[in-house]
Amino acid sequence: MNFNIGISLNQISGERLMEPERGIQNLQITTNISITKLAQADNVLDLSFIFAVNYNPALANLTLKGTAKITGDKSDLEEIRKAFEQKKALPPMVLQTISNVAFVEGVILARSLNIPPPIPLPAIQQQNEMRGKAPSPSYIA
């Protein structure tokens, strides 16, 4: 398949519901991308989506709404549309492009609201070196 994808955001909203505490324990961040509409016109496939980020405990909510315009060969676009209608699945490249844009904007919005970003940050753990074994790195990412 050969196609181009353009993403535009129509709405960006975020709300901090409480002040973030230092060292919040068990903070869970869930993200979800929902496709709300799919329409095809000649060589263009219009896709509406919502990217939602929820924090537990209820620290904040972030929502981004947008559209993806996919252009390319009519037969490729028809194949994407049929696959979505039958299986509710999109090609990985389409979902990856949408999520890349949404996550970057979500991180910027989270920074503006002074809340943790909606992506998992690597945890660095200390390891004890064992005797008689080759030295291992002092961290794991």
C-alpha positions as protocol buffer text, in pm:
chain_id: "A"
residue {
  index: 1
  type: MET
  ca { x: 0 y: 0 z: 0 }
}
residue {
  index: 2
  type: ASN
  ca { x: 117 y: 347 z: -85 }
}
residue {
  index: 3
  type: PHE
  ca { x: -56 y: 644 z: 75 }
}
residue {
  index: 4
  type: ASN
  ca { x: 8 y: 974 z: 255 }
}
residue {
  index: 5
  type: ILE
  ca { x: -136 y: 1078 z: 590 }
}
residue {
  index: 6
  type: GLY
  ca { x: -199 y: 1431 z: 710 }
}
residue {
  index: 7
  type: ILE
  ca { x: -313 y: 1497 z: 1067 }
}
residue {
  index: 8
  type: SER
  ca { x: -487 y: 1809 z: 1193 }
}
residue {
  index: 9
  type: LEU
  ca { x: -617 y: 1871 z: 1543 }
}
residue {
  index: 10
  type: ASN
  ca { x: -955 y: 2041 z: 1580 }
}
residue {
  index: 11
  type: GLN
  ca { x: -980 y: 2055 z: 1958 }
}
residue {
  index: 12
  type: ILE
  ca { x: -728 y: 2033 z: 2241 }
}
residue {
  index: 13
  type: SER
  ca { x: -851 y: 2037 z: 2598 }
}
residue {
  index: 14
  type: GLY
  ca { x: -695 y: 1960 z: 2931 }
}
residue {
  index: 15
  type: GLU
  ca { x: -796 y: 2002 z: 3290 }
}
residue {
  index: 16
  type: ARG
  ca { x: -592 y: 1953 z: 3605 }
}
residue {
  index: 17
  type: LEU
  ca { x: -838 y: 1833 z: 3867 }
}
residue {
  index: 18
  type: MET
  ca { x: -603 y: 1849 z: 4167 }
}
residue {
  index: 19
  type: GLU
  ca { x: -253 y: 1958 z: 4250 }
}
residue {
  index: 20
  type: PRO
  ca { x: 0 y: 1685 z: 4176 }
}
residue {
  index: 21
  type: GLU
  ca { x: 163 y: 1557 z: 4492 }
}
residue {
  index: 22
  type: ARG
  ca { x: 530 y: 1479 z: 4500 }
}
residue {
  index: 23
  type: GLY
  ca { x: 586 y: 1108 z: 4475 }
}
residue {
  index: 24
  type: ILE
  ca { x: 228 y: 1006 z: 4393 }
}
residue {
  index: 25
  type: GLN
  ca { x: 205 y: 635 z: 4455 }
}
residue {
  index: 26
  type: ASN
  ca { x: 31 y: 405 z: 4205 }
}
residue {
  index: 27
  type: LEU
  ca { x: -48 y: 673 z: 3947 }
}
residue {
  index: 28
  type: GLN
  ca { x: -205 y: 507 z: 3645 }
}
residue {
  index: 29
  type: ILE
  ca { x: -231 y: 682 z: 3312 }
}
residue {
  index: 30
  type: THR
  ca { x: -455 y: 532 z: 3045 }
}
residue {
  index: 31
  type: THR
  ca { x: -469 y: 646 z: 2684 }
}
residue {
  index: 32
  type: ASN
  ca { x: -725 y: 563 z: 2420 }
}
residue {
  index: 33
  type: ILE
  ca { x: -762 y: 644 z: 2051 }
}
residue {
  index: 34
  type: SER
  ca { x: -1117 y: 613 z: 1917 }
}
residue {
  index: 35
  type: ILE
  ca { x: -1207 y: 641 z: 1551 }
}
residue {
  index: 36
  type: THR
  ca { x: -1541 y: 823 z: 1539 }
}
residue {
  index: 37
  type: LYS
  ca { x: -1596 y: 858 z: 1165 }
}
residue {
  index: 38
  type: LEU
  ca { x: -1457 y: 721 z: 841 }
}
residue {
  index: 39
  type: ALA
  ca { x: -1561 y: 858 z: 501 }
}
residue {
  index: 40
  type: GLN
  ca { x: -1417 y: 810 z: 154 }
}
residue {
  index: 41
  type: ALA
  ca { x: -1439 y: 1055 z: -136 }
}
residue {
  index: 42
  type: ASP
  ca { x: -1245 y: 963 z: -452 }
}
residue {
  index: 43
  type: ASN
  ca { x: -875 y: 960 z: -356 }
}
residue {
  index: 44
  type: VAL
  ca { x: -919 y: 1088 z: 2 }
}
residue {
  index: 45
  type: LEU
  ca { x: -1015 y: 899 z: 315 }
}
residue {
  index: 46
  type: ASP
  ca { x: -1127 y: 1122 z: 605 }
}
residue {
  index: 47
  type: LEU
  ca { x: -1086 y: 977 z: 952 }
}
residue {
  index: 48
  type: SER
  ca { x: -1207 y: 1153 z: 1268 }
}
residue {
  index: 49
  type: PHE
  ca { x: -1048 y: 1049 z: 1597 }
}
residue {
  index: 50
  type: ILE
  ca { x: -1045 y: 1126 z: 1968 }
}
residue {
  index: 51
  type: PHE
  ca { x: -736 y: 1077 z: 2182 }
}
residue {
  index: 52
  type: ALA
  ca { x: -821 y: 1063 z: 2552 }
}
residue {
  index: 53
  type: VAL
  ca { x: -586 y: 1051 z: 2850 }
}
residue {
  index: 54
  type: ASN
  ca { x: -718 y: 968 z: 3198 }
}
residue {
  index: 55
  type: TYR
  ca { x: -526 y: 968 z: 3524 }
}
residue {
  index: 56
  type: ASN
  ca { x: -606 y: 751 z: 3825 }
}
residue {
  index: 57
  type: PRO
  ca { x: -623 y: 893 z: 4092 }
}
residue {
  index: 58
  type: ALA
  ca { x: -820 y: 1165 z: 3910 }
}
residue {
  index: 59
  type: LEU
  ca { x: -533 y: 1409 z: 3869 }
}
residue {
  index: 60
  type: ALA
  ca { x: -628 y: 1534 z: 3521 }
}
residue {
  index: 61
  type: ASN
  ca { x: -801 y: 1465 z: 3191 }
}
residue {
  index: 62
  type: LEU
  ca { x: -669 y: 1542 z: 2845 }
}
residue {
  index: 63
  type: THR
  ca { x: -867 y: 1518 z: 2519 }
}
residue {
  index: 64
  type: LEU
  ca { x: -753 y: 1581 z: 2164 }
}
residue {
  index: 65
  type: LYS
  ca { x: -991 y: 1561 z: 1869 }
}
residue {
  index: 66
  type: GLY
  ca { x: -873 y: 1563 z: 1512 }
}
residue {
  index: 67
  type: THR
  ca { x: -888 y: 1434 z: 1160 }
}
residue {
  index: 68
  type: ALA
  ca { x: -656 y: 1228 z: 948 }
}
residue {
  index: 69
  type: LYS
  ca { x: -667 y: 1275 z: 572 }
}
residue {
  index: 70
  type: ILE
  ca { x: -529 y: 976 z: 389 }
}
residue {
  index: 71
  type: THR
  ca { x: -456 y: 1025 z: 21 }
}
residue {
  index: 72
  type: GLY
  ca { x: -343 y: 770 z: -230 }
}
residue {
  index: 73
  type: ASP
  ca { x: -460 y: 516 z: -482 }
}
residue {
  index: 74
  type: LYS
  ca { x: -837 y: 470 z: -476 }
}
residue {
  index: 75
  type: SER
  ca { x: -807 y: 90 z: -450 }
}
residue {
  index: 76
  type: ASP
  ca { x: -573 y: 116 z: -147 }
}
residue {
  index: 77
  type: LEU
  ca { x: -810 y: 357 z: 25 }
}
residue {
  index: 78
  type: GLU
  ca { x: -1105 y: 128 z: -50 }
}
residue {
  index: 79
  type: GLU
  ca { x: -912 y: -162 z: 105 }
}
residue {
  index: 80
  type: ILE
  ca { x: -845 y: 42 z: 422 }
}
residue {
  index: 81
  type: ARG
  ca { x: -1212 y: 145 z: 444 }
}
residue {
  index: 82
  type: LYS
  ca { x: -1342 y: -211 z: 398 }
}
residue {
  index: 83
  type: ALA
  ca { x: -1098 y: -352 z: 654 }
}
residue {
  index: 84
  type: PHE
  ca { x: -1207 y: -90 z: 907 }
}
residue {
  index: 85
  type: GLU
  ca { x: -1577 y: -152 z: 846 }
}
residue {
  index: 86
  type: GLN
  ca { x: -1536 y: -529 z: 879 }
}
residue {
  index: 87
  type: LYS
  ca { x: -1276 y: -561 z: 1156 }
}
residue {
  index: 88
  type: LYS
  ca { x: -1256 y: -208 z: 1307 }
}
residue {
  index: 89
  type: ALA
  ca { x: -885 y: -225 z: 1231 }
}
residue {
  index: 90
  type: LEU
  ca { x: -660 y: 27 z: 1058 }
}
residue {
  index: 91
  type: PRO
  ca { x: -315 y: -31 z: 911 }
}
residue {
  index: 92
  type: PRO
  ca { x: -43 y: 8 z: 1176 }
}
residue {
  index: 93
  type: MET
  ca { x: 112 y: 301 z: 986 }
}
residue {
  index: 94
  type: VAL
  ca { x: -213 y: 499 z: 1012 }
}
residue {
  index: 95
  type: LEU
  ca { x: -254 y: 433 z: 1385 }
}
residue {
  index: 96
  type: GLN
  ca { x: 114 y: 504 z: 1448 }
}
residue {
  index: 97
  type: THR
  ca { x: 92 y: 840 z: 1271 }
}
residue {
  index: 98
  type: ILE
  ca { x: -219 y: 942 z: 1467 }
}
residue {
  index: 99
  type: SER
  ca { x: -69 y: 831 z: 1799 }
}
residue {
  index: 100
  type: ASN
  ca { x: 265 y: 1006 z: 1729 }
}
residue {
  index: 101
  type: VAL
  ca { x: 94 y: 1341 z: 1677 }
}
residue {
  index: 102
  type: ALA
  ca { x: -149 y: 1290 z: 1967 }
}
residue {
  index: 103
  type: PHE
  ca { x: 121 y: 1184 z: 2216 }
}
residue {
  index: 104
  type: VAL
  ca { x: 348 y: 1476 z: 2129 }
}
residue {
  index: 105
  type: GLU
  ca { x: 64 y: 1725 z: 2173 }
}
residue {
  index: 106
  type: GLY
  ca { x: -45 y: 1544 z: 2492 }
}
residue {
  index: 107
  type: VAL
  ca { x: 305 y: 1576 z: 2639 }
}
residue {
  index: 108
  type: ILE
  ca { x: 311 y: 1950 z: 2560 }
}
residue {
  index: 109
  type: LEU
  ca { x: -34 y: 1997 z: 2716 }
}
residue {
  index: 110
  type: ALA
  ca { x: 68 y: 1796 z: 3024 }
}
residue {
  index: 111
  type: ARG
  ca { x: 376 y: 2014 z: 3065 }
}
residue {
  index: 112
  type: SER
  ca { x: 159 y: 2328 z: 3047 }
}
residue {
  index: 113
  type: LEU
  ca { x: -71 y: 2187 z: 3317 }
}
residue {
  index: 114
  type: ASN
  ca { x: 225 y: 2072 z: 3531 }
}
residue {
  index: 115
  type: ILE
  ca { x: 112 y: 1707 z: 3536 }
}
residue {
  index: 116
  type: PRO
  ca { x: 298 y: 1385 z: 3447 }
}
residue {
  index: 117
  type: PRO
  ca { x: 318 y: 1319 z: 3072 }
}
residue {
  index: 118
  type: PRO
  ca { x: 88 y: 1058 z: 2916 }
}
residue {
  index: 119
  type: ILE
  ca { x: 378 y: 833 z: 2823 }
}
residue {
  index: 120
  type: PRO
  ca { x: 550 y: 583 z: 3045 }
}
residue {
  index: 121
  type: LEU
  ca { x: 891 y: 705 z: 3152 }
}
residue {
  index: 122
  type: PRO
  ca { x: 1162 y: 442 z: 3196 }
}
residue {
  index: 123
  type: ALA
  ca { x: 1221 y: 341 z: 3555 }
}
residue {
  index: 124
  type: ILE
  ca { x: 1584 y: 319 z: 3658 }
}
residue {
  index: 125
  type: GLN
  ca { x: 1645 y: 51 z: 3917 }
}
residue {
  index: 126
  type: GLN
  ca { x: 1964 y: -6 z: 4112 }
}
residue {
  index: 127
  type: GLN
  ca { x: 2115 y: -353 z: 4096 }
}
residue {
  index: 128
  type: ASN
  ca { x: 2346 y: -514 z: 4345 }
}
residue {
  index: 129
  type: GLU
  ca { x: 2659 y: -653 z: 4186 }
}
residue {
  index: 130
  type: MET
  ca { x: 2712 y: -1017 z: 4273 }
}
residue {
  index: 131
  type: ARG
  ca { x: 3054 y: -1161 z: 4362 }
}
residue {
  index: 132
  type: GLY
  ca { x: 3226 y: -1381 z: 4107 }
}
residue {
  index: 133
  type: LYS
  ca { x: 3019 y: -1256 z: 3814 }
}
residue {
  index: 134
  type: ALA
  ca { x: 3107 y: -1011 z: 3544 }
}
residue {
  index: 135
  type: PRO
  ca { x: 3016 y: -654 z: 3631 }
}
residue {
  index: 136
  type: SER
  ca { x: 2670 y: -556 z: 3517 }
}
residue {
  index: 137
  type: PRO
  ca { x: 2536 y: -211 z: 3447 }
}
residue {
  index: 138
  type: SER
  ca { x: 2424 y: -14 z: 3750 }
}
residue {
  index: 139
  type: TYR
  ca { x: 2089 y: 61 z: 3595 }
}
residue {
  index: 140
  type: ILE
  ca { x: 1814 y: -99 z: 3386 }
}
residue {
  index: 141
  type: ALA
  ca { x: 1592 y: 112 z: 3164 }
}
